[in-house]
Amino acid sequence: MKVGYLGPKATFTNIAVNHQFPGAESIPFLTIPNCLDAVIEGKVDVALVPVENTLEGSVNITLDYLIHEVNLPIQGEITVPIKQHLMVHPNNLESWKDAEMVYSHSHAIAQCHKFLHTELNNIKYENMTSTAAAAKFIKENPQIQGVAIGNELTAKEYGLTIVRTNIHDSINNHTRFIILSKEKVTYDVTKSVLAGHKTSLMVTLPSDQSGALHQVLSAFAWRKLNLVKIESRPTKTGLGNYFFLIDLDQKMDDVLIPGAVLELEALGCEVKILGSYPYYKVEQ
């Protein structure tokens, strides 16, 4: 199996791939659209891309490209804890506290604000395209008085030494990744835990109909179908036009979910099933 993911190597997406597809051939791509296009074109069998982060919210490029550009069912999901560490070139182990600059992705730097403020005296920072790119830069420039922020895989991949672990502000920061493929994916994982099943739908409301969203929610509520997420996204057909992405915390059945879909369609809604799939978690 070939698995495409948002690169470069040693990012958190790479960690998700290693947990969910141990032993598979993993291929990094520069962008999320590149990953999804690779599945459509048959270059890879599966794409694994981020869809939501606890602190940053939804990854809109994933949602929009999945809805508007490609037709790929969601085959699975994995949630990975985000743990950030401070790392340096091995040559600078004795002088890292005198570092003049920290290099990392802007999200990683923001996630470690308290540590950088209190421990490194409001050190200056430079945003990089990824935590892996920052680590690579430090590896290739040992003469620079700088440090990088990244994960354990990043340090291992680029030969850096971790000098402070878990420097992130929030211990509850996680990223959800979705797994997309033309065909059903079977899992035989030992590094992640099956946490349940989900069914994801896209619902477009009829235009200019008062109470339409309430009616949509009622179709799920009276059937006791639990919504674990509902989010609006623009349809790109005009300002103020939206569709809704809805996640239910159960797999597709023969009665309840199909019945809800039929009720929504009777109300004039357009409904698309984006996938019914297992979701996994990587334990802390």
Residue frames as qw, qx, qy, qz and C-alpha x, y, z in Angstrom:
[[0.000, 0.886, 0.465, 0.000, 0.00, 0.00, 0.00],
 [0.382, 0.243, -0.006, 0.892, 1.14, 3.53, -0.84],
 [0.227, -0.800, -0.499, 0.243, 0.05, 6.28, 1.54],
 [0.305, 0.526, 0.069, 0.791, 0.27, 9.93, 0.57],
 [0.413, -0.728, -0.434, 0.334, 0.44, 12.53, 3.31],
 [0.092, 0.976, -0.011, 0.197, 1.08, 16.23, 3.87],
 [0.806, 0.034, -0.202, 0.555, 4.85, 16.49, 4.05],
 [0.486, 0.531, -0.694, 0.009, 7.66, 16.93, 4.52],
 [0.721, -0.096, -0.667, 0.162, 8.94, 13.95, 6.47],
 [0.407, -0.113, -0.617, 0.664, 8.76, 13.94, 10.28],
 [0.306, -0.304, 0.005, -0.902, 5.67, 16.14, 10.60],
 [0.470, -0.020, 0.666, -0.579, 2.75, 15.18, 12.83],
 [0.801, 0.337, -0.098, -0.486, 0.99, 13.91, 9.70],
 [0.515, 0.433, -0.739, 0.021, 3.93, 11.55, 9.21],
 [0.161, -0.198, 0.825, -0.503, 3.46, 10.35, 12.81],
 [0.707, 0.174, 0.304, -0.615, -0.21, 9.64, 12.07],
 [0.744, 0.423, -0.438, -0.276, 0.78, 7.59, 9.02],
 [0.265, 0.387, -0.850, 0.241, 3.31, 5.58, 11.04],
 [0.371, -0.060, 0.719, -0.584, 0.67, 4.73, 13.64],
 [0.725, 0.312, 0.263, -0.555, -2.13, 3.90, 11.24],
 [0.863, 0.481, -0.123, -0.098, -0.18, 2.27, 8.39],
 [0.457, -0.657, 0.580, 0.154, 2.97, 0.69, 9.87],
 [0.602, -0.082, 0.724, 0.326, 5.08, -0.84, 7.14],
 [0.542, 0.739, 0.400, 0.031, 3.32, 0.95, 4.28],
 [0.507, 0.170, 0.201, 0.821, 5.22, 2.99, 1.72],
 [0.060, -0.850, -0.370, 0.372, 4.63, 6.60, 2.76],
 [0.464, 0.360, 0.309, 0.748, 5.01, 9.42, 0.24],
 [0.121, -0.615, -0.312, 0.714, 5.06, 13.08, 1.33],
 [0.317, 0.644, 0.465, 0.518, 3.36, 15.76, -0.78],
 [0.246, 0.163, -0.126, 0.947, 3.81, 19.50, -0.68],
 [0.364, -0.111, 0.099, -0.919, 0.13, 20.41, -0.25],
 [0.505, 0.155, 0.730, -0.434, -3.17, 18.85, 0.83],
 [0.702, 0.539, 0.001, -0.465, -4.66, 19.15, -2.69],
 [0.338, 0.553, -0.745, -0.158, -1.58, 17.34, -4.02],
 [0.248, -0.146, 0.918, -0.273, -2.30, 14.47, -1.61],
 [0.614, 0.364, 0.525, -0.463, -5.92, 14.13, -2.70],
 [0.584, 0.643, -0.286, -0.404, -5.12, 14.48, -6.38],
 [0.071, 0.468, -0.879, -0.061, -2.55, 11.69, -6.02],
 [0.456, 0.115, 0.835, -0.285, -5.30, 9.30, -4.94],
 [0.628, 0.605, 0.195, -0.450, -7.53, 10.32, -7.85],
 [0.458, 0.706, -0.479, -0.249, -4.64, 9.85, -10.27],
 [0.991, -0.012, -0.130, -0.022, -3.68, 6.46, -8.83],
 [0.366, 0.651, -0.532, 0.398, -0.24, 7.55, -7.63],
 [0.068, -0.221, 0.805, -0.547, -1.11, 6.43, -4.08],
 [0.314, -0.349, -0.869, -0.155, -3.80, 4.18, -2.64],
 [0.393, -0.745, -0.510, 0.172, -4.63, 6.32, 0.38],
 [0.191, 0.583, -0.139, 0.778, -4.29, 9.95, 1.45],
 [0.516, -0.587, -0.517, 0.350, -3.99, 10.99, 5.09],
 [0.193, 0.492, 0.031, 0.849, -4.49, 14.71, 5.73],
 [0.102, -0.220, -0.595, 0.767, -5.29, 16.95, 8.73],
 [0.126, -0.594, -0.624, -0.491, -8.88, 18.09, 9.14],
 [0.389, -0.835, -0.143, -0.362, -9.05, 19.73, 12.59],
 [0.477, 0.180, -0.561, 0.652, -6.81, 20.90, 15.43],
 [0.380, -0.621, -0.612, 0.308, -7.92, 21.58, 18.99],
 [0.260, -0.582, -0.129, 0.760, -6.44, 25.09, 19.06],
 [0.050, -0.246, 0.426, 0.869, -6.51, 26.17, 15.42],
 [0.626, 0.386, 0.286, -0.614, -9.89, 24.72, 14.45],
 [0.841, 0.381, 0.383, -0.020, -10.82, 23.18, 11.12],
 [0.352, -0.309, 0.557, 0.686, -8.36, 22.83, 8.24],
 [0.512, 0.603, 0.213, -0.573, -10.47, 24.61, 5.64],
 [0.304, 0.539, -0.627, -0.473, -8.39, 23.64, 2.62],
 [0.090, -0.040, 0.995, 0.004, -9.05, 19.97, 3.40],
 [0.364, 0.472, 0.679, -0.429, -12.81, 20.48, 3.74],
 [0.409, 0.687, -0.034, -0.600, -13.17, 22.72, 0.71],
 [0.209, 0.456, -0.763, -0.407, -11.06, 20.60, -1.63],
 [0.171, 0.084, 0.977, -0.098, -12.86, 17.45, -0.51],
 [0.381, 0.572, 0.571, -0.450, -16.27, 19.02, -1.16],
 [0.395, 0.786, -0.002, -0.475, -15.64, 21.08, -4.29],
 [0.238, 0.695, -0.595, -0.326, -12.80, 19.40, -6.17],
 [0.238, 0.245, -0.936, -0.086, -12.59, 15.63, -5.60],
 [0.816, -0.223, -0.105, -0.522, -14.98, 12.80, -4.91],
 [0.451, 0.253, -0.811, 0.274, -13.24, 10.65, -2.32],
 [0.706, -0.575, -0.311, -0.272, -15.05, 8.91, 0.55],
 [0.217, -0.663, 0.584, -0.415, -13.69, 9.20, 4.07],
 [0.805, 0.037, -0.589, -0.061, -12.47, 5.71, 5.04],
 [0.722, -0.367, -0.449, 0.377, -11.14, 6.43, 8.53],
 [0.087, -0.895, 0.115, -0.421, -9.93, 8.94, 11.07],
 [0.757, -0.176, -0.406, 0.481, -7.07, 9.09, 13.56],
 [0.216, -0.946, 0.011, -0.243, -6.47, 11.62, 16.35],
 [0.747, 0.143, -0.321, 0.564, -2.89, 12.33, 17.41],
 [0.421, -0.841, -0.166, 0.296, -1.77, 14.29, 20.52],
 [0.457, 0.774, -0.106, 0.425, 0.40, 17.28, 19.64],
 [0.699, -0.637, 0.005, 0.325, 3.56, 17.32, 21.75],
 [0.428, 0.845, -0.152, 0.283, 6.15, 19.99, 21.04],
 [0.799, -0.430, 0.002, 0.420, 9.79, 19.79, 22.13],
 [0.075, 0.949, -0.271, -0.140, 12.74, 22.17, 22.04],
 [0.927, 0.029, 0.217, 0.306, 15.67, 20.80, 20.06],
 [0.015, -0.901, 0.338, 0.272, 19.16, 21.94, 19.10],
 [0.708, 0.538, -0.453, 0.065, 22.10, 20.91, 16.98],
 [0.899, -0.319, -0.205, 0.221, 24.29, 18.43, 18.96],
 [0.572, 0.292, -0.177, 0.746, 27.21, 20.85, 18.62],
 [0.087, -0.514, 0.084, -0.849, 25.31, 23.46, 20.61],
 [0.628, -0.464, -0.624, 0.000, 24.23, 21.48, 23.65],
 [0.496, -0.307, -0.401, 0.706, 26.20, 23.66, 26.03],
 [0.094, -0.144, 0.006, 0.985, 25.02, 26.98, 24.64],
 [0.045, -0.488, -0.756, -0.434, 21.36, 26.47, 23.71],
 [0.218, -0.752, -0.516, 0.348, 20.14, 28.76, 26.53],
 [0.170, -0.555, 0.129, 0.805, 21.95, 31.60, 24.77],
 [0.373, 0.391, 0.708, 0.455, 20.04, 31.02, 21.53],
 [0.022, 0.282, -0.023, -0.959, 19.06, 34.17, 19.66],
 [0.531, 0.166, -0.320, -0.767, 16.30, 32.76, 17.48],
 [0.522, 0.078, 0.824, -0.204, 13.72, 29.97, 17.54],
 [0.311, 0.232, -0.610, -0.691, 12.65, 28.40, 14.26],
 [0.258, 0.218, 0.931, -0.140, 9.40, 26.52, 13.66],
 [0.045, -0.513, -0.674, -0.530, 5.99, 26.60, 12.04],
 [0.174, -0.395, 0.098, -0.897, 3.88, 29.55, 13.18],
 [0.757, -0.420, -0.290, -0.408, 1.33, 27.22, 14.82],
 [0.806, -0.149, -0.444, 0.362, 4.02, 25.43, 16.83],
 [0.279, 0.231, -0.291, 0.885, 5.48, 28.74, 18.01],
 [0.435, -0.430, -0.060, -0.789, 2.03, 29.94, 19.07],
 [0.846, -0.323, -0.390, -0.167, 1.42, 26.66, 20.92],
 [0.754, -0.169, -0.353, 0.528, 4.58, 27.22, 22.99],
 [0.058, 0.809, 0.027, 0.585, 4.12, 30.92, 23.79],
 [0.619, -0.769, 0.048, -0.155, 4.32, 30.57, 27.58],
 [0.879, -0.222, 0.119, 0.404, 7.55, 28.59, 27.49],
 [0.557, 0.459, 0.112, 0.683, 9.20, 30.98, 25.05],
 [0.146, -0.851, -0.051, -0.502, 8.10, 33.96, 27.14],
 [0.653, -0.728, 0.147, -0.149, 9.22, 32.65, 30.54],
 [0.889, -0.257, 0.256, 0.280, 12.11, 30.30, 29.79],
 [0.654, 0.202, 0.296, 0.666, 13.76, 31.95, 26.80],
 [0.180, -0.551, -0.132, 0.804, 13.07, 35.59, 27.67],
 [0.476, 0.763, 0.220, -0.378, 10.79, 36.41, 24.74],
 [0.464, -0.248, 0.626, 0.575, 13.26, 35.04, 22.23],
 [0.415, 0.489, -0.276, -0.716, 12.80, 36.20, 18.64],
 [0.670, 0.130, 0.731, -0.012, 11.31, 33.70, 16.24],
 [0.235, 0.385, -0.544, -0.707, 11.23, 32.98, 12.53],
 [0.798, 0.222, 0.369, -0.421, 8.31, 31.18, 10.93],
 [0.077, -0.301, 0.859, 0.408, 9.14, 28.20, 8.72],
 [0.578, 0.044, -0.494, -0.648, 6.94, 26.19, 6.38],
 [0.871, -0.276, -0.367, -0.175, 6.88, 23.28, 8.84],
 [0.633, -0.697, 0.333, -0.042, 8.48, 22.04, 12.05],
 [0.903, 0.036, 0.288, 0.316, 10.48, 19.61, 9.90],
 [0.501, 0.735, 0.031, 0.456, 11.79, 22.45, 7.72],
 [0.273, -0.892, 0.248, -0.262, 12.92, 24.25, 10.88],
 [0.829, -0.414, 0.361, 0.104, 14.75, 21.16, 12.14],
 [0.816, 0.368, 0.209, 0.395, 16.43, 20.70, 8.77],
 [0.213, 0.890, -0.087, 0.393, 17.56, 24.33, 8.82],
 [0.512, -0.772, 0.352, -0.134, 19.11, 23.94, 12.30],
 [0.917, -0.101, 0.329, 0.203, 20.79, 20.70, 11.24],
 [0.702, 0.508, 0.180, 0.465, 22.36, 22.32, 8.19],
 [0.154, 0.782, -0.123, 0.592, 23.44, 25.51, 10.01],
 [0.733, -0.420, -0.426, 0.323, 25.20, 24.53, 13.25],
 [0.395, 0.126, -0.158, 0.896, 26.96, 27.91, 13.34],
 [0.275, -0.550, -0.220, -0.758, 23.66, 29.67, 14.03],
 [0.014, -0.016, 0.737, -0.676, 22.70, 30.32, 17.65],
 [0.577, -0.073, -0.200, -0.788, 19.23, 28.95, 17.15],
 [0.305, 0.018, 0.909, -0.283, 16.79, 26.32, 18.39],
 [0.388, -0.085, -0.630, -0.668, 13.85, 24.55, 16.77],
 [0.558, -0.010, 0.559, -0.613, 10.45, 23.38, 17.96],
 [0.599, 0.193, -0.618, -0.470, 9.15, 20.03, 16.76],
 [0.908, -0.257, 0.071, -0.324, 8.19, 16.48, 17.66],
 [0.679, -0.449, 0.570, 0.116, 10.28, 13.44, 18.55],
 [0.805, 0.361, 0.411, 0.228, 10.23, 12.13, 14.98],
 [0.321, 0.933, -0.063, 0.150, 11.55, 15.48, 13.76],
 [0.338, -0.799, 0.496, -0.002, 14.51, 15.31, 16.13],
 [0.779, -0.136, 0.596, 0.140, 15.27, 11.72, 15.12],
 [0.710, 0.618, 0.299, 0.156, 14.95, 12.39, 11.38],
 [0.354, 0.871, -0.117, 0.319, 17.32, 15.38, 11.41],
 [0.744, 0.064, -0.410, 0.525, 19.76, 14.29, 14.12],
 [0.096, -0.653, 0.190, -0.727, 18.90, 16.99, 16.65],
 [0.358, -0.110, -0.792, 0.482, 18.95, 16.71, 20.43],
 [0.384, -0.726, -0.406, -0.401, 15.87, 17.44, 22.51],
 [0.285, 0.225, -0.520, 0.773, 16.79, 19.68, 25.44],
 [0.324, 0.063, 0.501, -0.800, 13.29, 20.38, 26.79],
 [0.061, -0.262, -0.921, -0.280, 10.29, 18.10, 26.37],
 [0.134, -0.678, -0.721, -0.046, 6.61, 19.00, 26.26],
 [0.212, -0.189, -0.135, 0.949, 7.01, 22.77, 26.03],
 [0.149, -0.454, -0.578, -0.661, 3.50, 23.27, 24.58],
 [0.251, -0.248, 0.300, -0.887, 1.05, 25.39, 26.56],
 [0.773, -0.075, 0.095, -0.623, -1.93, 23.03, 26.35],
 [0.270, -0.238, 0.932, -0.027, -1.82, 19.35, 27.30],
 [0.580, 0.397, 0.652, -0.285, -5.11, 18.80, 25.46],
 [0.345, 0.643, -0.331, -0.597, -3.94, 19.78, 21.98],
 [0.627, 0.074, 0.763, 0.140, -4.79, 17.15, 19.35],
 [0.314, 0.410, -0.427, -0.743, -5.08, 16.99, 15.59],
 [0.761, 0.258, 0.551, -0.225, -7.64, 14.90, 13.73],
 [0.050, 0.394, -0.697, -0.597, -6.59, 13.35, 10.43],
 [0.814, 0.296, 0.272, -0.420, -8.93, 11.79, 7.89],
 [0.375, -0.218, 0.826, 0.361, -8.07, 8.87, 5.63],
 [0.605, 0.552, 0.035, -0.574, -9.35, 9.05, 2.05],
 [0.235, -0.221, 0.876, 0.359, -9.37, 6.33, -0.59],
 [0.526, 0.111, -0.466, -0.703, -11.40, 5.15, -3.57],
 [0.699, -0.112, -0.692, -0.140, -11.69, 1.71, -2.01],
 [0.718, -0.658, -0.039, -0.222, -12.52, 0.55, 1.51],
 [0.267, 0.606, -0.650, 0.373, -9.47, 0.43, 3.77],
 [0.862, -0.390, -0.323, -0.018, -8.88, -2.37, 6.26],
 [0.065, -0.793, 0.455, -0.401, -6.83, -1.70, 9.37],
 [0.898, -0.214, -0.338, 0.185, -4.58, -3.98, 11.38],
 [0.136, 0.753, -0.301, 0.569, -3.06, -1.47, 13.77],
 [0.727, -0.334, -0.496, 0.338, -1.25, -1.95, 17.06],
 [0.374, 0.012, -0.221, 0.901, -0.10, 1.63, 17.70],
 [0.294, -0.170, 0.000, -0.941, -3.56, 3.25, 17.84],
 [0.169, 0.209, 0.874, -0.404, -6.82, 2.39, 19.57],
 [0.135, -0.432, -0.686, -0.570, -10.23, 1.97, 17.95],
 [0.049, 0.100, 0.463, -0.879, -12.44, 4.59, 19.60],
 [0.459, 0.485, 0.558, -0.493, -15.71, 4.14, 17.70],
 [0.379, 0.338, 0.669, 0.542, -17.39, 4.83, 14.37],
 [0.127, 0.530, 0.123, -0.829, -18.64, 7.95, 12.61],
 [0.435, 0.545, 0.626, 0.348, -20.79, 8.85, 9.66],
 [0.133, -0.434, 0.038, 0.890, -20.20, 12.21, 7.95],
 [0.355, 0.666, 0.635, 0.166, -22.74, 14.05, 5.82],
 [0.116, -0.079, 0.136, 0.981, -22.93, 17.24, 3.81],
 [0.124, 0.677, 0.717, -0.113, -26.31, 18.98, 3.98],
 [0.097, 0.091, 0.218, 0.967, -27.29, 21.92, 1.79],
 [0.191, 0.476, 0.631, -0.582, -30.39, 23.75, 3.01],
 [0.285, 0.669, 0.582, 0.364, -33.21, 24.86, 0.70],
 [0.234, 0.168, -0.024, 0.957, -32.92, 28.58, 0.01],
 [0.264, -0.234, 0.024, -0.935, -35.06, 31.13, 1.83],
 [0.652, -0.379, -0.604, -0.259, -36.90, 28.64, 4.00],
 [0.311, -0.638, 0.362, -0.604, -37.50, 29.80, 7.56],
 [0.734, -0.393, 0.445, -0.330, -36.48, 27.30, 10.24],
 [0.834, 0.381, -0.382, -0.113, -34.72, 24.97, 7.81],
 [0.297, 0.455, -0.752, 0.373, -31.72, 24.32, 10.07],
 [0.491, -0.226, 0.575, -0.615, -34.03, 23.60, 13.01],
 [0.900, 0.180, 0.012, -0.396, -35.87, 21.04, 10.89],
 [0.648, 0.472, -0.589, 0.104, -32.57, 19.42, 9.90],
 [0.007, 0.387, -0.761, 0.520, -31.47, 19.08, 13.50],
 [0.694, -0.086, 0.362, -0.616, -34.89, 17.74, 14.48],
 [0.860, 0.280, -0.341, -0.256, -34.56, 14.92, 11.94],
 [0.509, 0.317, -0.723, 0.342, -31.54, 13.66, 13.89],
 [0.210, -0.330, 0.563, -0.728, -32.80, 14.56, 17.36],
 [0.783, -0.104, 0.178, -0.587, -36.05, 12.57, 17.43],
 [0.907, 0.205, -0.367, -0.035, -34.15, 9.53, 16.13],
 [0.678, -0.695, 0.223, 0.085, -31.66, 10.03, 18.98],
 [0.803, 0.369, -0.005, 0.469, -28.77, 10.29, 16.52],
 [0.469, -0.767, -0.024, 0.437, -25.95, 12.09, 18.32],
 [0.507, 0.803, -0.043, 0.309, -24.18, 14.87, 16.41],
 [0.728, -0.422, -0.047, 0.537, -20.54, 15.15, 17.50],
 [0.255, -0.348, 0.194, 0.881, -19.88, 18.05, 15.15],
 [0.400, 0.762, 0.495, 0.120, -21.75, 20.48, 12.91],
 [0.325, -0.471, 0.193, 0.797, -19.96, 23.14, 10.90],
 [0.508, 0.799, 0.272, -0.173, -20.96, 25.54, 8.14],
 [0.459, -0.245, 0.455, 0.723, -18.90, 26.22, 5.03],
 [0.356, 0.579, -0.074, -0.730, -19.62, 28.56, 2.09],
 [0.793, 0.360, 0.491, -0.007, -21.08, 26.94, -1.01],
 [0.320, -0.318, 0.438, 0.778, -19.07, 29.38, -3.18],
 [0.218, 0.529, 0.706, 0.417, -22.24, 30.13, -5.16],
 [0.069, -0.747, -0.198, -0.631, -22.88, 33.51, -3.57],
 [0.074, 0.317, -0.546, 0.772, -22.29, 35.52, -0.43],
 [0.521, -0.172, 0.401, -0.733, -24.30, 34.14, 2.49],
 [0.892, 0.091, -0.272, -0.350, -24.86, 30.69, 0.96],
 [0.203, -0.526, 0.792, -0.235, -23.69, 27.80, 3.15],
 [0.816, -0.075, -0.534, -0.207, -23.79, 24.05, 3.49],
 [0.572, -0.623, 0.408, -0.344, -23.36, 22.11, 6.71],
 [0.535, 0.298, -0.785, 0.095, -20.93, 19.32, 7.53],
 [0.721, -0.444, 0.198, -0.494, -22.35, 16.96, 10.14],
 [0.335, 0.297, -0.883, 0.144, -20.61, 14.11, 11.98],
 [0.819, -0.362, -0.054, -0.441, -22.69, 11.41, 13.70],
 [0.172, -0.553, 0.790, -0.200, -21.08, 9.13, 16.27],
 [0.744, 0.019, 0.646, -0.167, -22.27, 5.85, 14.78],
 [0.194, -0.147, 0.787, 0.568, -21.74, 3.80, 11.64],
 [0.480, 0.089, -0.370, -0.790, -24.23, 3.71, 8.80],
 [0.393, 0.092, 0.861, -0.310, -27.22, 1.50, 9.62],
 [0.081, 0.279, 0.835, 0.467, -30.24, 0.26, 7.66],
 [0.132, -0.731, -0.668, -0.046, -32.93, 2.38, 9.33],
 [0.268, -0.798, -0.277, 0.463, -32.05, 5.48, 11.36],
 [0.230, -0.484, 0.302, 0.788, -29.51, 7.34, 9.23],
 [0.115, 0.212, 0.729, 0.640, -31.17, 6.46, 5.89],
 [0.087, -0.741, -0.666, 0.003, -34.48, 7.56, 7.40],
 [0.224, -0.746, -0.106, 0.618, -32.98, 10.89, 8.47],
 [0.218, -0.208, 0.527, 0.795, -31.55, 11.41, 4.98],
 [0.042, 0.468, 0.776, 0.421, -34.93, 10.74, 3.35],
 [0.156, -0.818, -0.487, 0.263, -36.59, 13.20, 5.74],
 [0.244, -0.594, 0.148, 0.752, -34.03, 15.87, 4.92],
 [0.154, 0.035, 0.677, 0.719, -34.48, 15.34, 1.20],
 [0.031, -0.656, -0.739, -0.147, -38.25, 15.61, 1.66],
 [0.198, -0.813, -0.250, 0.487, -37.64, 19.01, 3.25],
 [0.472, 0.879, 0.020, 0.060, -35.82, 20.12, 0.10],
 [0.366, -0.773, 0.483, 0.190, -32.25, 19.61, 1.38],
 [0.748, 0.492, -0.445, 0.003, -29.45, 18.14, -0.68],
 [0.709, -0.571, 0.405, -0.085, -27.62, 15.40, 1.25],
 [0.683, 0.511, -0.520, 0.051, -24.34, 13.69, 0.46],
 [0.881, -0.458, 0.089, 0.075, -22.80, 10.90, 2.55],
 [0.199, 0.847, -0.491, 0.048, -19.09, 11.69, 2.86],
 [0.476, 0.303, -0.811, 0.154, -18.26, 8.40, 4.55],
 [0.801, -0.504, 0.063, -0.317, -19.01, 5.96, 7.34],
 [0.623, 0.481, -0.524, 0.327, -15.82, 4.84, 8.99],
 [0.755, -0.480, -0.329, 0.303, -13.92, 3.81, 12.15],
 [0.106, 0.881, -0.236, 0.396, -11.99, 6.39, 14.11],
 [0.835, -0.110, -0.352, 0.408, -8.82, 5.76, 16.10],
 [0.238, -0.947, 0.147, -0.160, -6.85, 7.55, 18.77],
 [0.639, 0.325, -0.503, 0.483, -3.16, 7.56, 19.58],
 [0.623, -0.704, -0.320, 0.115, -2.87, 7.41, 23.35],
 [0.090, -0.956, 0.234, -0.152, -0.90, 10.05, 25.23]]
